Amino acid sequence: MDENAGNLDPLRIAERWMGEGRDVAIATVIETWGSAPRPVGSHLVIDSDGNFQGSVSGGCVEGAVVSEATDIIENGEPRILEFGVANETAWQVGLSCGGRIRVYVERLGKVDPHLLKQLNAERDTRRAALLLTDLADGSDRLIKEGDPVAGPLGEAVAAALRTGKSTTAEVEGRSYFLNVHVPPARLVIIGAVHISQALAPMATLAGFDVRIIDPRTAFATQERFNGVDLVAEWPDEALATRPLDAYTGLAAVTHDPKIDDDALRAALAAGCFYVGALGSRKTHAKRVDRLLGAGVEQAAIDRIAAPIGLDIGASSPSEIAVSILAELISGLRKRQPVAAA
C-alpha cells in the first residue's frame, strides 16, 4: 500500500498518481446483494506496482481485485468481477451474513486521460457530476448536472443525480453504470437558539454537515453547542469565507431581522435548495416587505418556507426541529437540477 496516501480520497490519489506518470486502474463497486461490506460507488485505485488506496469490500477481496487490476493495466481491457462473501469471512469485515458484489475494473486514461481531472474539478467546486460508463465497451463520459441528455438515458441520469445514489441501468439494450458524485448536503442554521440545539444533532444524524451562525456571543457558546461548527459572527461576515451554494439549506431561526434578513438574501441569491424562516404569517409579511424594499424579487421571496417546517402541529423546540428537518430533507430530494455552467 502507498504509505503516503493516508486517508485521502481515492479519486484524488488516482489523479496524483497519474500526474506522477504511474499507470493506474480503478475498481468500482457497481452492484451489491445481501450484506455487502461497501456501498455501490465505492472505489479502489491501484497502480502497476500493486500500491492501492480505497476499498471495495472492507478487506476480504482486495487482494484478488489488485491482482486483476495489475493485469488490466497491462492489457488495457476492462473487466467485471463478481465475488461472494463467504459466511466465515463475513465477520472479519463487520458483516452478520454473507453477500455478493460486482466490481468493474478499468485502466484510467485509456480513452480520455483528462476525464478524472475534470471530475475532481467538479467535486472540488461542489458541483454535482456523474461518470457514465458503458459496461459493454468501457467508454466513459462525464455528465455535469444540467447537461442535456435525451431519452430514457437522460431520465436515468436525472434520477441518479436527484437521489445521489450510484446505480446500474439497462437502457435501450445497453448496460450502464452511473457513478454519481453529489456534494455533501449542508445545513446552515442562523441563530444559536433552543430550536437549534435540537436541530443540529438531528440534522447531523441525517447526514448533513451542520454549521450554526450567530453574532450573539451569549447564545453562541460551546457549552450550549458542544461539538458543533459554531461561528460567532454576523452572517454576512461568516458567509463571505464559506459561501452558500445550491447544495446548502438555510434555516433562519433568530426572530431578529438584523441577523436573519442578510442570511436570507444570501441564501436566495445562492440558490440554496431550502430556505426557511421562523415566524408567524404576520411576522413573515413584514419580512416580505423588508426584502422587497431591499430589492429582492417576489419570485425569490416565494421560495422561503415560512412559517418554517412542515405543518405537523409542532409546539416544543424539539418538535419544531423535527418539522424543519423533514422539510429540509424534502427540499433536498425534490430540488431542481442546477443549470450547467
Residue, then its C-alpha position, 0 to 999 in steps of 0.5 A: m500500500d502507498e504509505n503516503a496516501g493516508n486517508l485521502d480520497p481515492l479519486r484524488i490519489a488516482e489523479r496524483w498518481m497519474g500526474e506522477g506518470r504511474d499507470v493506474a486502474i480503478a475498481t468500482v463497486i457497481e452492484t451489491w446483494g445481501s450484506a455487502p461490506r461497501p456501498v455501490g460507488s465505492h472505489l479502489v485505485i491501484d497502480s502497476d506496482g500493486n500500491f492501492q488506496g480505497s476499498v471495495s469490500g472492507g478487506c476480504v477481496e482486495g487482494a484478488v481485485v489488485s491482482e486483476a487490476t495489475d493485469i488490466i493495466e497491462n492489457g488495457e481491457p476492462r473487466i467485471l468481477e463478481f465475488g461472494v462473501a463467504n459466511e466465515t469471512a463475513w465477520q472479519v469485515g463487520l458483516s452478520c451474513g454473507g453477500r455478493i458484489r460486482v466490481y468493474v475494473e478499468r485502466l484510467g486514461k485509456v480513452d480520455p486521460h483528462l476525464l478524472k481531472q475534470l471530475n475532481a474539478e467538479r467535486d472540488t467546486r461542489r458541483a454535482a457530476l456523474l461518470l457514465t460508463d458503458l459496461a459493454d465497451g468501457s467508454d466513459r463520459l462525464i455528465k455535469e448536472g444540467d447537461p442535456v441528455a435525451g431519452p430514457l438515458g437522460e431520465a436515468v441520469a436525472a434520477a441518479l443525480r436527484t437521489g445521489k445514489s450510484t446505480t446500474a441501468e439497462v437502457e435501450g439494450r445497453s448496460y450502464f453504470l452511473n457513478v454519481h458524485v453529489p456534494p455533501a448536503r449542508l445545513v446552515i442554521i442562523g441563530a444559536v437558539h433552543i430550536s437549534q440545539a435540537l436541530a443540529p444533532m438531528a440534522t447531523l444524524a441525517g447526514f448533513d454537515v451542520r454549521i450554526i451562525d450567530p453574532r450573539t456571543a451569549f447564545a453562541t457558546q460551546e457549552r450550549f453547542n458542544g461539538v458543533d461548527l459554531v461561528a460567532e459572527w454576523p452572517d454576512e461576515a461568516l458567509a463571505t469565507r464559506p459561501l452558500d451554494a445550491y447544495t446548502g439549506l438555510a434555516a433562519v431561526t433568530h426572530d431578529p431581522k438584523i441577523d436573519d434578513d442578510a442570511l436570507r438574501a444570501a441564501l436566495a441569491a445562492g440558490c440554496f435548495y431550502v430556505g426557511a424562516l421562523g415566524s408567524r404569517k404576520t411576522h413573515a409579511k413584514r419580512v416580505d416587505r423588508l426584502l422587497g424594499a431591499g430589492v429582492e424579487q417576489a419570485a425569490i421571496d416565494r421560495i422561503a418556507a415560512p412559517i418554517g417546517l412542515d405543518i405537523g402541529a409542532s409546539s416544543p423546540s424539539e418538535i419544531a426541529v423535527s418539522i424543519l428537518a423533514e422539510l429540509i430533507s424534502g427540499l433536498r430530494k425534490r430540488q431542481p437540477v442546477a443549470a450547467a455552467 
